[in-house]
Protein backbone atom coordinates (compact mmCIF):
# COMPACT_ATOMS: atom_id res chain seq x y z
CA UNK A 1 0.00 0.00 0.00
CA UNK A 2 2.96 2.30 0.40
CA UNK A 3 3.51 2.65 -3.34
CA UNK A 4 -0.08 3.69 -4.09
CA UNK A 5 -0.47 7.49 -4.19
CA UNK A 6 -2.66 8.95 -1.47
CA UNK A 7 -4.84 10.62 -4.09
CA UNK A 8 -5.86 7.25 -5.56
CA UNK A 9 -6.56 5.81 -2.12
CA UNK A 10 -8.71 8.81 -1.31
CA UNK A 11 -10.50 8.59 -4.67
CA UNK A 12 -11.33 4.92 -4.06
CA UNK A 13 -12.61 5.77 -0.58
CA UNK A 14 -14.77 8.64 -1.89
CA UNK A 15 -16.24 6.39 -4.62
CA UNK A 16 -16.88 3.69 -2.01
CA UNK A 17 -15.05 1.04 -4.01
CA UNK A 18 -15.05 -2.48 -2.63
CA UNK A 19 -11.84 -3.93 -1.23
CA UNK A 20 -11.66 -6.34 -4.18
CA UNK A 21 -11.88 -3.53 -6.74
CA UNK A 22 -9.31 -1.45 -4.87
CA UNK A 23 -6.94 -4.39 -4.76
CA UNK A 24 -7.31 -5.41 -8.42
CA UNK A 25 -7.63 -1.97 -10.04
CA UNK A 26 -5.17 0.06 -7.94
CA UNK A 27 -2.97 -1.85 -5.52
CA UNK A 28 -2.06 -4.73 -7.85
CA UNK A 29 -1.08 -2.32 -10.62
CA UNK A 30 1.26 -0.43 -8.31
CA UNK A 31 2.67 -3.70 -6.92
CA UNK A 32 3.55 -5.18 -10.34
CA UNK A 33 7.07 -3.68 -10.53
CA UNK A 34 7.96 -5.20 -7.16
CA UNK A 35 6.37 -8.51 -8.11
CA UNK A 36 8.47 -8.75 -11.26
CA UNK A 37 11.63 -7.74 -9.42
CA UNK A 38 11.04 -10.52 -6.93
CA UNK A 39 10.25 -12.98 -9.70
CA UNK A 40 13.52 -12.20 -11.48
CA UNK A 41 15.49 -12.87 -8.32
CA UNK A 42 13.58 -16.00 -7.36
CA UNK A 43 13.68 -17.62 -10.82
CA UNK A 44 17.47 -17.69 -10.71
CA UNK A 45 17.49 -19.11 -7.19
CA UNK A 46 14.90 -21.72 -8.17
CA UNK A 47 17.29 -23.25 -10.71
CA UNK A 48 19.95 -23.54 -8.01
CA UNK A 49 17.43 -25.05 -5.61
CA UNK A 50 16.41 -27.67 -8.16
CA UNK A 51 20.04 -28.67 -8.64
CA UNK A 52 20.60 -28.97 -4.90
CA UNK A 53 17.49 -31.16 -4.71
CA UNK A 54 18.97 -33.36 -7.43
CA UNK A 55 22.26 -33.49 -5.52
CA UNK A 56 20.45 -34.81 -2.46
CA UNK A 57 17.87 -37.21 -3.88
CA UNK A 58 18.13 -37.25 -7.65
CA UNK A 59 18.73 -40.20 -9.93
CA UNK A 60 18.59 -38.13 -13.11
CA UNK A 61 18.87 -34.50 -14.12
CA UNK A 62 21.70 -32.01 -14.33
CA UNK A 63 22.47 -32.16 -10.60
CA UNK A 64 22.93 -35.91 -10.90
CA UNK A 65 25.13 -35.42 -13.98
CA UNK A 66 27.33 -33.01 -12.02
CA UNK A 67 27.67 -35.44 -9.12
CA UNK A 68 28.40 -38.36 -11.44
CA UNK A 69 30.95 -36.35 -13.43
CA UNK A 70 32.56 -35.21 -10.19
CA UNK A 71 32.91 -38.77 -8.90
CA UNK A 72 34.45 -39.85 -12.22
CA UNK A 73 36.63 -36.72 -12.49
CA UNK A 74 35.00 -35.90 -15.82
CA UNK A 75 35.54 -32.15 -15.95
CA UNK A 76 34.16 -31.54 -19.47
CA UNK A 77 30.81 -33.12 -18.57
CA UNK A 78 30.67 -31.24 -15.29
CA UNK A 79 31.36 -27.88 -16.93
CA UNK A 80 28.90 -28.66 -19.73
CA UNK A 81 26.20 -29.27 -17.11
CA UNK A 82 27.11 -25.98 -15.39
CA UNK A 83 26.87 -24.13 -18.71
CA UNK A 84 23.46 -25.66 -19.45
CA UNK A 85 22.27 -24.67 -15.95
CA UNK A 86 23.50 -21.12 -16.46
CA UNK A 87 21.76 -20.96 -19.84
CA UNK A 88 18.49 -22.20 -18.31
CA UNK A 89 18.70 -19.64 -15.49
CA UNK A 90 19.49 -16.82 -17.92
CA UNK A 91 16.69 -17.82 -20.30
CA UNK A 92 14.14 -17.90 -17.48
CA UNK A 93 15.41 -14.58 -16.13
CA UNK A 94 15.05 -12.91 -19.53
CA UNK A 95 11.57 -14.41 -20.03
CA UNK A 96 10.42 -12.89 -16.73
CA UNK A 97 12.16 -9.61 -17.62
CA UNK A 98 10.44 -9.54 -21.02
CA UNK A 99 7.06 -10.22 -19.40
CA UNK A 100 7.74 -7.41 -16.93
CA UNK A 101 8.58 -5.00 -19.74
CA UNK A 102 5.34 -5.88 -21.55
CA UNK A 103 3.05 -5.84 -18.50
CA UNK A 104 4.63 -2.83 -16.76
CA UNK A 105 5.44 -0.43 -19.61
CA UNK A 106 5.21 2.67 -17.43
CA UNK A 107 8.15 1.66 -15.22
CA UNK A 108 11.56 2.90 -16.31
CA UNK A 109 13.67 -0.14 -17.09
CA UNK A 110 17.38 0.50 -16.94
CA UNK A 111 19.93 -1.54 -18.79
N, C-alpha and C positions, 0 to 999 in steps of 0.2 A: 503494500500500500504506500510505501514511501516514495515510489517513483511516479505515482499518479499525481498530477497537479491538483492543488486544492480547488481550483475553479471547476474541474470536472467532477470532483467529489461533491462539491456544493450543488452543481447542476443536477446530478443524479438524485441528491436528497430533495431538492426543490420539486423535481418531476416525480417524486415518489416511486422511483424505479425499484423493482424487486432486487433482492440480493443476487439472484441468479443472473439477471440482466446486467447488473453492475459488474459482476465478476467476468461474464463472457464478453461484454461490449467495451469495458474500460480497463479493468485490472489485468486481464489476460493479455491484452494488446500491449500494455506497458511492461508486462513481465516477459514478453517474448525475447528481447535481447539477452536477458539474464538466463533464460531457459536454454537458448542456443549456446551461450558461452559455457554453461555447465555441461551440455551435451557434447561439445567439442572436447572438453577435458575428459569426461567419463568414457567416451568411445575409445580413446587411446588406452586408458587404464583397463578397459574391459578386455582388450586383446591380451594384455599382459596377464590379467587374471585368468583368462582361459588357458593360457600356456602353463601357468603355475598349477592349475587344476589337472592338466594333462601330465605334468611332472609327478604329481602325487598319486593319481589313480587312473592314468590313461593307458590304454593298450594300442592306441592309434592316434594320429594327429601330429601336428608339428612339434608339440612339446615332447611327445614320445620319440620323434625322430631326433630331436636334439639330445635327449638322454641316451638313446641308442648310439648315436654318432660319438658322443662323449665317451661312452664306455669302450668303444672300438677305436678311439683316437682317430676318427674320420673327420678332420677339420673341414674339408670342402663341403661335405654334407651338412655339417653343423652351421657353417656360415651361410650356406644356401637357405637353410631353414630360417635363420635370423633375417636374411634379406626378404624372404617371402613374408615373414611376420611384419617387418617394417613396411613393406608395400601394402599389406592388408590394413594396417593401422593408418597409414597415410591416406589410402583410398577412402576409408570410412570417415576420416577427419574431413577430407575435402567434400565428401557427399553432404555431411552435416553442415559444413560451411556454405556450400552452394544453396542448400535448403534455407539456411538462415538469411542469405542474401536475397533470395526470392520472396520469402515470407515477411521479412523485416526490411523493406527497401528504404525506410526513412532513417534508419540508423546509419551513422557514418562508419563504414568499414575501412580500416586502415590496412595497408599492406606493408 
